[in-house]
Amino acid sequence: MTGATGQSAEGSPLRAGAAVCAVLGPVLALTGLVVGVNLPEGWTPPVPATPNFGAALTFPVVGWLLLVQRPRLGLARVMCWGGLLSGFHVAANAVMLRFAADGDLAVAGLIRPVSQTAMTVSSALLALFMPLLSPDDSLPSRRWRPVAVLSTALIVYEVARTVVRPDPPPGAHYAWPQVIPNPLGLQILMPYREVLAAITPVAFTTLVTVSLASLIWKFRRATPEGRRRIGWPLVAFALYVVFFLLGEDFWFLATLWTALIPVAIAFAAMRHGLFDIDTLAGRALVGAGLLAVVSAVYFGVSSASSFVLAGYHQVGGLAAALATGVFLQPLRALLSRGIDRMMFGPQGDPRTLAAALAERVRDTDPAPALGALAGVVRDHLGVAGVAVQVTVPGGDTRVEVGRLGAAPREITLIWYGEPVGLLLIGPPGERRFSRAHHDRLVAAATPYLADVAHAIRMTAALRHSREQALAAREEERRRLGKHLSEGLCRTLAGMADALGEARRDVRGAPLAADLVLAGLRGEMDSVSSEVRLIAHGLNDPGREPIGTSCPSGPGPSAAG
């Protein structure tokens, strides 16, 4: 608990600083663009926007999103600082040209080393260190440390060269109508001015290519899932290097692609669970979409009502507010579903998962449906395996699909407050969702699994109850059969004795024989009634009835 609190306290200043970078970087870049396009002729930059402008718009925002989830992620800090310094360079360079165009060359000379330093550091951070650290915040191996050291040395060299750079000699080619002086320039370096300036482009181009090679090296050694994560940043960096090497003629593509590099990193993060920023990014997109659409609806209804209800501005405002409120929740649900499908694909949509489960439940009996549902859940969750365990009388019913691993996640299936089973979820597969989206998918699946588990429990309980009833009836049949057998044997033995006695007396004492036979007839009727009564209790609806009907009629007539 203390560690978590300490990490949260440590991450709060970083998140706040990243939020400042996310706002300040684009604002500075846009400010510099506005100032630059309004410069007088001759002082306007040859290209409206450089790669630093694109970097300032997107790198700080994505870096902030990453730092919100991973405060200790060095890659995110590089993105924030690089984007902020890029925006600062764009704004400072435009302000420098503004002062120079107004004739205040001394102030412009003081601003120039600061602007160039910001450009050098930001370019090195984003073009050299970003590929080295992407996407797992570490170098490919120790053998790549010299590349990081040389990149740092290049930053130091270029900053020092910019600070002490001597002014160009009279008559030399210069980009601006007047020379912007360098108050810290060392004229002693004038003979080496061109040589010192030529070192930086060659070294920077070489190190950019080597940094891209480090990302390719990671890609070749990565697992299939790792390659999918690295693929998007790799393509973005590769195209940036191509446009960078082609020169200023491709400034627009270089600027656009620089802005798309963090977008590619964010897409890889959201698509493959790289830094768990999908939840935050999804909420941000939903919020932005809601703000845009709600604003459009509100102002649209307000404008329309102003024509229809002229002079009743309060009624128009009320109508706009009501229209906005009516569409707010459906619009939010629609945007959430659309963004989920965009980031996670059809299989990552909770509604698609629910529809697939409902179809399986509708078309299959409970017992076979359990295995089908487990397979659907595994495919949509993107995990290695799923098992569903249902506790039934006489033992557990368990269906397992895939590989659960050593420590699967256990989720209790609840059916109207009654635990009916367990959902066991294995380790993540090739595609990984964030924990928040994973929980949304699980929440969409558990009601259907609980319904099927309850149906299986009810079926098993009914089967067990029927088996118990049949066992009790069989036991009763055996008991009654034993009673019938023992009683009937004694009665029949007595009747046999009576018949023997009547046979002996039939000639000498007919009257006595008649009495014996009459008594025998009564005993036979009594035995028949008793057998009929007992057999009636033995009859089972699922069995053939025991024959108990005896022909009725007068008994044998008495001799005589």
N, C-alpha and C positions, 0 to 999 in steps of 0.2 A: 504493500500500500504506500509506503514511504517512497519507494523507487518510482512508482507511477506518478506520485505527486511531484517529486523532484523533476522528473522528465517533463511534466506539464508546465511546471514553473519555468524550466529552462527554455521550453519551446515558445512560451508566450512572447518574450521580446523578439525572438526570431520571426514569429508569425506577424507581429506588428510591423517589424522592419520590412518584411517581404510584402506586406500589404501596401506600405508606403512606396516601395519600388514599383509595384504593379500599377499604381496610380501615377506616380511621378514620371516614370520612364516614358509612357505614351504621351503624357501632357507635354513634357519637354520636347519630344520629337515633333509633335504637331505644332508647337510654338515655333520651333526652328523652321519648319516648313513654311508657315505663314510669313515669318519675317523674311525668309529667303526669296519667296516669290515676289515680294514687294520691294526688293532692292533695285536701285537704278541700273541702267544698262552698263555693262562692263564689269559690274560687281556681282552679277547673278552667277551662281555656280553653273558649271557646264552641264551637269545632270541634276534634275530636280530632287532626286532622292538617291541615297547610297544604301548599301547593305546595312549600314548602321541604323538607318531609319526603320527598315523592316525589323531589325533585331529589337529595337526599342519598343515596338508596338506589341510584340508577342512574347518575347523571352521572359520579361518580368512577371507577366500574368501566369504563364505556365509554371515558372519557378515558385510563385506564391502558392499555387494549387498543390504543388508537390510538398512544399514546406508545411502546409497545414496538416498533411498526413504523416510526413516524415521529417520532423524538425532537425534531425541530424544528417540529413542527406546532403552531402557535399555538392553533388551535381546540381541540386536545386539552388544552392547558394551561388554557384558559378553563373547560373542562368539569371538570377536576380541582379547580381552585381554587374554582369556583362550587359544586360539590357538597360539598367539604369545609367551606366557610363556611356552607352551608345546614345541614349536620349540626351544626356548632358553634352556629349560632343556635338550632336546635331544643333542643339540650341546655342551652345557657346560659339560654334563656327559661324552661325547666322548672325549672332550679336556682334562678333568680331568684324564681319564684313559690313554690318550696319554702321559701326563706329568708323571704319575705314572710309566708307562711302561718304560719311558726313565730314570727313577731314580730320578726325581725331585719331591719327595713326598711332600715337603713343599708347593710348588705351587699348587699341586693337593689338599692338605688339605685346602688351601684358596678357591679353586673353589668349593669344595664339598658343603659347607653350602649354597652357592648361587644357585647351581644346585638343591639341595633338596628343597629349599624354592620355587623356580619356579615350581617344580613339585607339591608341596603341594597346592599352590595357584591355579594353573591351574586345577588340579584334582578337587578341591572343587568347582571352578567356573563352570566347565563343567558338573560334575557329581551330584552336590548338588543343585546349584542355577538354572541351566538351566531347570530341570524339574519343579522346583517351579514356574518359571516365564513363562514357555511355556503354550499356544502359544500367550497369550494376554498381556504379559509384566506385570503381576500382580500376587500376591499370590492368592490362591483359596479363602481365607478369613482371617480375623484377627486371627483366631485360629491357623493358620499355622505360625505365626510370631516366636514362640519359635523354630521352626525348622530352620528358617533362623538365629536366634541368636545362636543356638547350632552349626550350620555349621561355622559361623564366629569364635566362640570360639575354634572349632576344628582346624581351620587354625592357630590361634594364638598359641595354644598349640603345634601343630606339628612343627611350625617354631621355637619356643623357644626350644623345645626338640632337634631339629636338630642342632641348634647353640651351645648348651651347652652339647651335647652328649659326654660322656667320651669315650676314646679309649678302645677297648676290651682288656681284660687281656691276658697275654701270654698263649698260648695254646688253646685259645678259637677258635671256628669255625669261619672262615672269608672267604668271597667270593673271595678275590683277593690274589695273591701270597705274597704281603706285605701289612701291615696295613697303610692305608692313615691317617695320624694323623689329629686330630682336634685341631687347635691352641687355640680355645676358649672353649674346653671341660672342664668340672668341674668334677674332679676325686671324689669329695665328693658324687656324684650321682651314683658311681659305684655299690653299693649294690642294687640300684633300677633300674638299667639299663634295665633289661629284662622286669620288670613290666611296666615301662614307655613306652617301645617300643611296648608292647602288647596292650596298650589302643587304639592307633590310628587305627589299622585294625578293631577292634571290633566296635568302634564308627563310623568309616567311612562306614563300611558295613551296620550298622543300619540306618544311615542317608540317604544313597543311597536308601535303600528300602523304607524309609518313603517318600523321595522325589518322587520316582516312584508312591507311593500310592497317593500323591497329584495330580499327573497327571491323575490317574485313577478316582479320586474323581471329577476332572473337567470334565472328559469324561462322567461320569454318570449323571451329572447335566446339561450337555450342550444340546442345541437344535440339531436337526438332522444335520443341516449344521455345527454347532460347533463340533459335533462328527466326521464328515468327516475331519475337519481341525486338530483335535487332534489325530485322529487315526494313521496317519503316524508317527509322533514323538513318540507316545506312544509305538507302536510296536518296533521302533528302540531302545528306552531307555530300554524297557523290555528285549529285547534280549541282549543288552549290559550288563545289570545287571546279566543275567543268565551266560554269558561267564565270567564276572568278578568273580562271586561266584565260578565258576568251577576251577579257579586257573590258574597257569602259563602254564599248559599243553594245554590250549586253547588260547594261546597268539595270534595266527594268526587270529582266528575268532574274538577275542576281539578287536584287532587292526583294522581289516577290518570293523567291525560293528561300532566302534567309528568314523571312517571316514564317515560312511554312515548316522550317526545321522543328521548332518547339511544338507546332501542331502535330507533326508526325510522331514526336515523342509522346505527346498527350494521347494521341489515338492508340499508339501501341500500349500505353499504360492502361487505358480504359478497355481496350479490346482483349488484352491478355493479362489483366490484373497485375501490371508491373509495379506500380507504387500505390495501389488502392486509392486512387483519386476519382474513380468513376462516380461514386456517390456524390461527392462535392461538385464535380463537374456537371453531373446530371441535374442537380438542384440549381446550379447557376444557370444552366441553359433553360430550364423550366422557368426560373424567375425572370430571365431576360425575355423569353417569349411571352410570358404573361404580361410583363410591363409593356412590351411593344403592342400586343394585340388589345389589351385593356385600354391603353392610351388612345389607340386608333378608334376603338369602339366609342369611347367616351367623347372624344372630340368630334367624331363623325355624327353621333346622335345629337350632340350639342349644336353643331353647325346646321344639321337638318332641321332641328326644332326651332332654330332662330328664324328660319324662313317661314315655317308653318305657324309658329306661335310668336309672331313678332310682338314685342312689348311684354312678353311673359317669360322673362329670363329665368325666374325661379322654377317655373314649370319645366322649362327645357333642361335645366341642370338636374332636377329631380328625375326626369325621364332618362337622362344619360346615366345617372347613378344607378337607377333600377335596371337598365339594360346591361350595364357592366356587371352588376351583382348576379343577374340571371345567368350570364354566360361564363362567370368566373370558374365555378367548380367543374362544369363539363369541359371547359377549355383546359383547365389544369390536368384533368385526367387524360385528355387527348394528347396534350404535349408530353406528359410523363410516359405514356405508352409509346409514342413516336420516338422519343429520345432513347428509351430502353431498347427498342428494336434497332435503332441506328447504332448504338454502342455495343449491344450484346448479340444482335442478330435475332432471327425468329425463335431459336431454341432458348434464348435468354429472356423471353417475354413471359411473365407469369400468367397472362391470359391464355397464351398459346399452350402453356403447360396444363392449365386447368381444362381447356377444351380437349386436349389429347387424353387426359385422365378420364374425363366424363364420357368420352366415346368408348374407351375400353370398358368402363364400368357398365355402360348401357348394353354393350354387345356380348358380354362374357359373364358366365356364372361366377360367383364369389371366389371359389377356390382357384380356378385357372386365372381369374382376373388379377389375383395378388401378384403372380409372377410377371404378368404383362405390365402392371402398374410399376413394379420395381424397375423394370427395364426402361420405361418411359422416364421415370424420375432420374435414373442414372444418366441417361442421354441429355436431359435438359439441365441437370446440375453440373455436368462436365466433370464428374468424379470417376475414380477407378472402379468403384463398386458400391452397391446398395443392397441391404437386406431388410426384410420386414419379418418381425417375429410376433406371433399372436399366441397368447396363452389360452388354451382350451382344455376342457376336462379330459384327463387321461394323458396329457403331455402338450408340448408346444408345437405349433405349426410354424415353420421357418422357410422362407424363400430367399435365396441369395443370388444376386446377379453381379458378376465381376469379382473384383478383389477388394476385400475390406481393409486389409492391413492389420497391423498389431493393435492399434488403438482407434477404432472407429468412433465417430461422434454418435451419441445416443440421444434420440428425441422420442419422448413419450407420446403415443397417439391417444388423444382424448376424444371420446364420443359422448357429448352432452354431460361432461363432468366425470365420466367414468373412464379410467385407463383401460384400453383394450389391446395394447401392444406396444412394440418398440420399432422405431425406424433407425437403422444403423447406416451411417454414411461413411464411406471410405475416404482415402486421401484424394486430393485434387488430381485430375487427369491432365491432359495436354492443355486444356483450356481452363483458365482460372478466373473465377469471379471474386469480387470483393466480398467481405463478410456480410456487409449490409444487403447487397443484392442477392447473395446466397441465401440469406435468411428470408428475403421476400419470396424466393422460389420455393423454399421449404414450407413457408406459411401457405402458399397456394396449393401445395401437394398434400399436406397432412390431412385436411378434411376428407378427401377422397380415400386416402389410405385408411383413415379411421372408420369410414363407412363400410369399406370392404372387410376390415378386421372385425367389426361388430357383426356383420352378416355371417362371417365364418364362425364366430363364437356362438351365435344363435343357432346356426345349423348344427354345430358340434353338440351344443347343449340339448337340442331336440333329439339328435341321434342317441346321445347318451341316455336321455330320459326314456326313450323307446326301448333301448337295450335293457335298462333296469326293469321296465314293466314286463318285458318278455321273459326275463330271467325269473322274476317273481311269479309269473303265471306258470312257467315250467316247473318251478319248485312246488307250487300248489298242485299242479297236475300229478307230480310224482307222489306227493303226500296223499292226495285223494285216491290215486290209483292203488297205493299200498293199502289204504284203509278198505277200499272196495274189494281188493283181492283177498285180504284176510277175512273180512266179514262174510263174503260170498262163499268162501271155502267151508266155513263152519256151517252156514245155513244149508248148503248143498249136501254136506255130510249128514246133517240131521234129516233132510228130506230123503236121502237114500235109505237111511235106517227105517224111516216111516214107510217107505215103499216096500221094503223087505218084510216088515211086520204085516202090512196089509196083504201081501202076497201069501203069507202063511195062514192068515185068518180068513181069506176070501171063501174057502170052501167050508171050513168048519163053523165059522162065525161071521156070516155075511154082514150082520148089523155092525159088528165091531170094525170090520174092514171098511164099511161105508163111512163110519165116523172118522177113521184114520185118513181116508182119502179126502174127506171134506176138510179136515184140518190141514192136510197137505196143500189143498187148493188155496186156502187162506194164506198159508205161508208163502206159496208161490206168488200170489198177488202182492203180498207185503214186500217180498224180495224185488219184484218187478218195479214197484213204486220207488223203493230205495235206490235201485240201480239207476232209474230214470232221473231221480233228484240229483244224485251224485254226478252222473254224466252231464247233466245240464250245467253244472258248475265247471266241468272240465272243458266244455266247448269253447273254442277261440275263433274270433272272426276270421283270422288268417289261416285256419286249419279246417280240414274236413270234419263235420260234426260226428260225434260218436253215435252209432245207431242204438236207440233206446226204445223204439216203438215195438210193442208186443201186440199180437192179435188179441182182440178182446172177444169174449163170447163165453158161452157156458163151458165149464170144465168137463173133463171126462165123466160120463154118467156112471153112477154107482152100479156095481154089479148086482145083479140080483133081479 
